[in-house]
Amino acid sequence: MVLKLYGSRLTTATPTVEVVLIEKKIPYEFIEVNLFLFPDVAEHKTVAYKENHPFGKAFSVKSDVRATALFEQAVSIETTEFSPSAHKVEHMLSDILLGVPFNQAKFDVAIAGFSGTLDGYETILGKHRYLAGDELTLADLFHLPSAGRITQAGSNIVSTKGPNVARRWNEISSRESWKQVQDMVPDVLKTLKP
């Protein structure tokens, strides 16, 4: 489904959105909204238009409210559940860079906590392919750097925790964009091991 951009090129807001869409090579369908009729009949003030933009503003992007809610939930889960437990493991790698000796017991405790977080992920991913549904979203990609560092630290937990967590990790970590980012990682991090 192609993105639908409702707006008027007579405003500055719509061209701002269009330049970003073009820059990012995101295909879209432009739907002109007549803003400059008499206020009582301006298209952006009609009931039909307000179904897409309840405030009747100059532009809107029609979206699937449920998909948006699932995406917001997935980002929240990454921020409040995944990142805090993953960062405990990541910080141990940072400590090594600073000359702090590796503490295996502390590492094991951090991995155990992270494992508990992945139990929740296993449940979510048992219901759909990715965190926000059956399509890949930014919420899934946000996990790559931290999970990659945990793998680099010597833990295979993201590829063995459960079938759904492993499937998702294998899918997202094999994406060409992630491979390109991995190639840009500083050498000091590529060779860093506990």
Short mmCIF file of the C-alpha atoms (twelve columns), coordinates in Angstrom:
data_MODEL
# 
_entry.id   MODEL 
# 
loop_
_atom_site.group_PDB 
_atom_site.id 
_atom_site.type_symbol 
_atom_site.label_atom_id 
_atom_site.label_alt_id 
_atom_site.label_comp_id 
_atom_site.label_asym_id 
_atom_site.label_seq_id 
_atom_site.Cartn_x 
_atom_site.Cartn_y 
_atom_site.Cartn_z 
_atom_site.pdbx_PDB_model_num 
ATOM 1   C CA . MET A 1   0.000   0.000   0.000  1 
ATOM 2   C CA . VAL A 2   1.431   3.364   -1.021 1 
ATOM 3   C CA . LEU A 3   1.473   6.214   1.485  1 
ATOM 4   C CA . LYS A 4   -1.245  8.837   0.897  1 
ATOM 5   C CA . LEU A 5   -0.267  12.444  1.563  1 
ATOM 6   C CA . TYR A 6   -3.200  14.822  1.906  1 
ATOM 7   C CA . GLY A 7   -2.212  18.465  1.583  1 
ATOM 8   C CA . SER A 8   -1.906  21.640  -0.420 1 
ATOM 9   C CA . ARG A 9   1.195   22.681  -2.272 1 
ATOM 10  C CA . LEU A 10  0.132   26.279  -1.595 1 
ATOM 11  C CA . THR A 11  1.328   25.794  1.992  1 
ATOM 12  C CA . THR A 12  4.891   25.325  3.205  1 
ATOM 13  C CA . ALA A 13  4.019   22.260  5.285  1 
ATOM 14  C CA . THR A 14  3.128   19.958  2.405  1 
ATOM 15  C CA . PRO A 15  6.297   20.612  0.361  1 
ATOM 16  C CA . THR A 16  8.329   20.019  3.526  1 
ATOM 17  C CA . VAL A 17  6.853   16.550  3.833  1 
ATOM 18  C CA . GLU A 18  7.232   15.913  0.107  1 
ATOM 19  C CA . VAL A 19  10.934  16.774  0.063  1 
ATOM 20  C CA . VAL A 20  11.540  14.263  2.864  1 
ATOM 21  C CA . LEU A 21  9.528   11.574  1.088  1 
ATOM 22  C CA . ILE A 22  11.411  12.176  -2.160 1 
ATOM 23  C CA . GLU A 23  14.780  12.347  -0.396 1 
ATOM 24  C CA . LYS A 24  14.092  9.028   1.321  1 
ATOM 25  C CA . LYS A 25  12.683  7.548   -1.905 1 
ATOM 26  C CA . ILE A 26  9.357   6.779   -0.248 1 
ATOM 27  C CA . PRO A 27  6.637   6.400   -2.874 1 
ATOM 28  C CA . TYR A 28  3.481   8.327   -2.168 1 
ATOM 29  C CA . GLU A 29  0.210   9.413   -3.664 1 
ATOM 30  C CA . PHE A 30  -0.497  13.126  -3.340 1 
ATOM 31  C CA . ILE A 31  -4.111  14.088  -2.697 1 
ATOM 32  C CA . GLU A 32  -4.777  17.802  -3.115 1 
ATOM 33  C CA . VAL A 33  -6.847  19.401  -0.362 1 
ATOM 34  C CA . ASN A 34  -8.581  22.634  -1.331 1 
ATOM 35  C CA . LEU A 35  -7.802  24.975  1.580  1 
ATOM 36  C CA . PHE A 36  -8.719  28.312  0.108  1 
ATOM 37  C CA . LEU A 37  -12.450 28.204  -0.308 1 
ATOM 38  C CA . PHE A 38  -14.785 30.051  1.996  1 
ATOM 39  C CA . PRO A 39  -14.070 28.894  5.577  1 
ATOM 40  C CA . ASP A 40  -17.435 27.194  5.955  1 
ATOM 41  C CA . VAL A 41  -16.769 24.962  2.920  1 
ATOM 42  C CA . ALA A 42  -12.962 24.581  2.991  1 
ATOM 43  C CA . GLU A 43  -12.207 20.937  2.289  1 
ATOM 44  C CA . HIS A 44  -9.906  20.502  5.299  1 
ATOM 45  C CA . LYS A 45  -12.763 21.516  7.601  1 
ATOM 46  C CA . THR A 46  -15.197 18.889  6.325  1 
ATOM 47  C CA . VAL A 47  -16.251 15.865  8.334  1 
ATOM 48  C CA . ALA A 48  -14.756 13.520  5.714  1 
ATOM 49  C CA . TYR A 49  -11.331 15.195  5.870  1 
ATOM 50  C CA . LYS A 50  -11.373 15.277  9.665  1 
ATOM 51  C CA . GLU A 51  -11.569 11.488  9.665  1 
ATOM 52  C CA . ASN A 52  -7.894  11.608  8.577  1 
ATOM 53  C CA . HIS A 53  -6.905  14.682  10.573 1 
ATOM 54  C CA . PRO A 54  -9.281  15.427  13.485 1 
ATOM 55  C CA . PHE A 55  -7.918  18.959  13.865 1 
ATOM 56  C CA . GLY A 56  -8.548  19.904  10.238 1 
ATOM 57  C CA . LYS A 57  -4.990  21.004  9.515  1 
ATOM 58  C CA . ALA A 58  -3.318  21.571  6.155  1 
ATOM 59  C CA . PHE A 59  -1.862  18.116  5.608  1 
ATOM 60  C CA . SER A 60  -2.241  14.632  6.930  1 
ATOM 61  C CA . VAL A 61  -0.953  11.188  6.203  1 
ATOM 62  C CA . LYS A 62  -3.651  8.579   6.199  1 
ATOM 63  C CA . SER A 63  -2.645  5.744   8.451  1 
ATOM 64  C CA . ASP A 64  -3.910  2.580   10.000 1 
ATOM 65  C CA . VAL A 65  -4.694  3.544   13.590 1 
ATOM 66  C CA . ARG A 66  -4.248  -0.016  14.875 1 
ATOM 67  C CA . ALA A 67  -0.891  -0.408  13.114 1 
ATOM 68  C CA . THR A 68  0.242   2.932   14.512 1 
ATOM 69  C CA . ALA A 69  -0.790  1.904   18.023 1 
ATOM 70  C CA . LEU A 70  1.075   -1.411  17.705 1 
ATOM 71  C CA . PHE A 71  4.155   0.447   16.473 1 
ATOM 72  C CA . GLU A 72  4.019   2.897   19.399 1 
ATOM 73  C CA . GLN A 73  3.630   -0.043  21.777 1 
ATOM 74  C CA . ALA A 74  6.606   -1.825  20.207 1 
ATOM 75  C CA . VAL A 75  8.803   1.272   20.525 1 
ATOM 76  C CA . SER A 76  7.712   1.626   24.145 1 
ATOM 77  C CA . ILE A 77  8.627   -2.009  24.836 1 
ATOM 78  C CA . GLU A 78  12.052  -1.498  23.264 1 
ATOM 79  C CA . THR A 79  12.611  1.645   25.339 1 
ATOM 80  C CA . THR A 80  11.328  0.421   28.698 1 
ATOM 81  C CA . GLU A 81  12.035  -3.315  28.649 1 
ATOM 82  C CA . PHE A 82  14.672  -4.266  26.091 1 
ATOM 83  C CA . SER A 83  17.104  -1.357  26.302 1 
ATOM 84  C CA . PRO A 84  17.511  -1.230  30.096 1 
ATOM 85  C CA . SER A 85  18.314  -4.947  30.352 1 
ATOM 86  C CA . ALA A 86  20.457  -4.959  27.194 1 
ATOM 87  C CA . HIS A 87  22.427  -1.929  28.357 1 
ATOM 88  C CA . LYS A 88  23.541  -3.777  31.487 1 
ATOM 89  C CA . VAL A 89  25.348  -6.227  29.218 1 
ATOM 90  C CA . GLU A 90  26.574  -3.507  26.840 1 
ATOM 91  C CA . HIS A 91  28.085  -1.462  29.659 1 
ATOM 92  C CA . MET A 92  30.340  -4.368  30.497 1 
ATOM 93  C CA . LEU A 93  31.895  -4.048  27.027 1 
ATOM 94  C CA . SER A 94  32.283  -0.312  27.536 1 
ATOM 95  C CA . ASP A 95  34.004  -1.013  30.838 1 
ATOM 96  C CA . ILE A 96  36.534  -3.241  29.062 1 
ATOM 97  C CA . LEU A 97  37.378  -0.323  26.746 1 
ATOM 98  C CA . LEU A 98  38.019  1.752   29.877 1 
ATOM 99  C CA . GLY A 99  40.315  -0.892  31.339 1 
ATOM 100 C CA . VAL A 100 37.885  -2.348  33.876 1 
ATOM 101 C CA . PRO A 101 38.484  -6.102  34.259 1 
ATOM 102 C CA . PHE A 102 35.723  -8.351  32.947 1 
ATOM 103 C CA . ASN A 103 33.512  -9.815  35.676 1 
ATOM 104 C CA . GLN A 104 31.969  -13.116 34.515 1 
ATOM 105 C CA . ALA A 105 29.562  -13.346 37.468 1 
ATOM 106 C CA . LYS A 106 28.232  -9.847  36.764 1 
ATOM 107 C CA . PHE A 107 27.933  -10.734 33.071 1 
ATOM 108 C CA . ASP A 108 25.957  -13.894 33.889 1 
ATOM 109 C CA . VAL A 109 23.540  -11.908 36.092 1 
ATOM 110 C CA . ALA A 110 23.059  -9.327  33.322 1 
ATOM 111 C CA . ILE A 111 22.403  -12.067 30.744 1 
ATOM 112 C CA . ALA A 112 19.903  -13.739 33.106 1 
ATOM 113 C CA . GLY A 113 18.010  -10.447 33.417 1 
ATOM 114 C CA . PHE A 114 18.097  -9.996  29.669 1 
ATOM 115 C CA . SER A 115 16.820  -13.560 29.264 1 
ATOM 116 C CA . GLY A 116 13.752  -12.649 31.311 1 
ATOM 117 C CA . THR A 117 13.084  -9.740  28.973 1 
ATOM 118 C CA . LEU A 118 13.344  -12.053 25.977 1 
ATOM 119 C CA . ASP A 119 10.686  -14.311 27.533 1 
ATOM 120 C CA . GLY A 120 8.219   -11.472 26.988 1 
ATOM 121 C CA . TYR A 121 9.477   -11.038 23.443 1 
ATOM 122 C CA . GLU A 122 8.977   -14.749 22.780 1 
ATOM 123 C CA . THR A 123 5.306   -14.348 23.738 1 
ATOM 124 C CA . ILE A 124 4.807   -11.276 21.527 1 
ATOM 125 C CA . LEU A 125 6.645   -12.810 18.575 1 
ATOM 126 C CA . GLY A 126 4.580   -15.973 18.919 1 
ATOM 127 C CA . LYS A 127 1.551   -13.898 17.887 1 
ATOM 128 C CA . HIS A 128 3.045   -12.116 14.900 1 
ATOM 129 C CA . ARG A 129 6.242   -12.036 12.879 1 
ATOM 130 C CA . TYR A 130 7.592   -8.733  14.205 1 
ATOM 131 C CA . LEU A 131 6.972   -6.626  17.286 1 
ATOM 132 C CA . ALA A 132 4.253   -4.441  15.774 1 
ATOM 133 C CA . GLY A 133 2.621   -7.009  13.513 1 
ATOM 134 C CA . ASP A 134 3.602   -8.979  10.460 1 
ATOM 135 C CA . GLU A 135 5.571   -6.195  8.799  1 
ATOM 136 C CA . LEU A 136 9.023   -4.972  9.755  1 
ATOM 137 C CA . THR A 137 9.036   -1.535  11.421 1 
ATOM 138 C CA . LEU A 138 11.626  0.802   12.855 1 
ATOM 139 C CA . ALA A 139 10.797  -0.670  16.256 1 
ATOM 140 C CA . ASP A 140 12.422  -3.934  15.152 1 
ATOM 141 C CA . LEU A 141 15.454  -2.207  13.685 1 
ATOM 142 C CA . PHE A 142 15.996  -0.254  16.921 1 
ATOM 143 C CA . HIS A 143 17.013  -3.572  18.541 1 
ATOM 144 C CA . LEU A 144 19.893  -4.321  16.200 1 
ATOM 145 C CA . PRO A 145 22.754  -2.344  17.811 1 
ATOM 146 C CA . SER A 146 22.186  -3.592  21.365 1 
ATOM 147 C CA . ALA A 147 21.450  -7.182  20.392 1 
ATOM 148 C CA . GLY A 148 24.475  -7.096  18.104 1 
ATOM 149 C CA . ARG A 149 26.728  -5.992  20.951 1 
ATOM 150 C CA . ILE A 150 25.356  -8.720  23.197 1 
ATOM 151 C CA . THR A 151 26.187  -11.258 20.496 1 
ATOM 152 C CA . GLN A 152 29.617  -9.703  20.144 1 
ATOM 153 C CA . ALA A 153 30.088  -10.049 23.906 1 
ATOM 154 C CA . GLY A 154 29.948  -13.797 23.484 1 
ATOM 155 C CA . SER A 155 26.304  -14.543 24.229 1 
ATOM 156 C CA . ASN A 156 24.150  -16.372 21.727 1 
ATOM 157 C CA . ILE A 157 20.969  -15.655 23.684 1 
ATOM 158 C CA . VAL A 158 19.255  -13.668 20.909 1 
ATOM 159 C CA . SER A 159 19.693  -16.547 18.473 1 
ATOM 160 C CA . THR A 160 18.831  -19.366 20.893 1 
ATOM 161 C CA . LYS A 161 16.403  -18.006 23.508 1 
ATOM 162 C CA . GLY A 162 13.281  -19.289 21.810 1 
ATOM 163 C CA . PRO A 163 12.165  -20.101 18.293 1 
ATOM 164 C CA . ASN A 164 10.376  -16.787 17.747 1 
ATOM 165 C CA . VAL A 165 13.110  -14.576 19.202 1 
ATOM 166 C CA . ALA A 166 15.707  -16.505 17.186 1 
ATOM 167 C CA . ARG A 167 13.663  -16.288 13.976 1 
ATOM 168 C CA . ARG A 168 13.230  -12.534 14.314 1 
ATOM 169 C CA . TRP A 169 16.889  -11.986 15.202 1 
ATOM 170 C CA . ASN A 170 18.027  -14.040 12.218 1 
ATOM 171 C CA . GLU A 171 15.695  -12.093 9.923  1 
ATOM 172 C CA . ILE A 172 16.590  -8.594  11.091 1 
ATOM 173 C CA . SER A 173 20.310  -9.208  11.558 1 
ATOM 174 C CA . SER A 174 20.641  -10.565 8.025  1 
ATOM 175 C CA . ARG A 175 19.244  -7.395  6.439  1 
ATOM 176 C CA . GLU A 176 21.588  -5.658  4.025  1 
ATOM 177 C CA . SER A 177 21.253  -2.341  5.887  1 
ATOM 178 C CA . TRP A 178 22.517  -3.948  9.106  1 
ATOM 179 C CA . LYS A 179 25.411  -5.600  7.280  1 
ATOM 180 C CA . GLN A 180 26.412  -2.204  5.896  1 
ATOM 181 C CA . VAL A 181 26.270  -0.637  9.357  1 
ATOM 182 C CA . GLN A 182 28.338  -3.507  10.757 1 
ATOM 183 C CA . ASP A 183 31.030  -2.734  8.189  1 
ATOM 184 C CA . MET A 184 31.211  0.822   9.578  1 
ATOM 185 C CA . VAL A 185 31.799  -0.237  13.204 1 
ATOM 186 C CA . PRO A 186 35.189  0.968   14.486 1 
ATOM 187 C CA . ASP A 187 37.846  -1.760  14.490 1 
ATOM 188 C CA . VAL A 188 38.322  -1.476  18.246 1 
ATOM 189 C CA . LEU A 189 34.743  -2.692  18.742 1 
ATOM 190 C CA . LYS A 190 35.035  -5.479  16.161 1 
ATOM 191 C CA . THR A 191 37.816  -7.152  18.118 1 
ATOM 192 C CA . LEU A 192 36.519  -6.388  21.607 1 
ATOM 193 C CA . LYS A 193 35.775  -9.529  23.596 1 
ATOM 194 C CA . PRO A 194 35.250  -10.041 27.330 1 
# 
